Structures are given as C-alpha cells and as structure tokens.
C-alpha cells in the first residue's frame, strides 16, 4: 500500500472564536493506491496559514510511502 495523495481541509470554528481571534481546524485526508483513506488533524494554536504551508511542503515526502509505518513518516 502506498500514499497517492494528501488533501487539506480548513474548517472555520466560529463557536471557539475569542475576542478578535479566530481558531480554525485543519484536517488532512490521506488517499492510498488501494482505495483506503485516512483522516488526521493538524490544528495547532492560532496560526492557520503557516501550518497549511508546512503540510503542503511535507506532502512531497510522503507520496509513495507506506502509511502503515507512521513512525518512518
């Protein structure tokens, strides 16, 4: 099994907004060549765009890798 694609989903979270501070959730969906998908979360603090950028930069390193060995990823 190999990772074929990774997509990110930004979800606004209006009920957790503090005064003038928006906290969004970042979810990640991993697609494999066997049709199996996995979900994860990359939410961290209040900085959304830097985390999205980090995930997008790391995608190229996981494409083609085996998702059953997250310790290696």
Buried (B, 14 or more C-beta within 10 A) or exposed (E): EEBBEBEBEEEEEEEEEEEEEEBBBBBBEBBBEEEEEEEEEBBEEEEBEEBBEEBEEEBEEBEEBEBEEEEEE
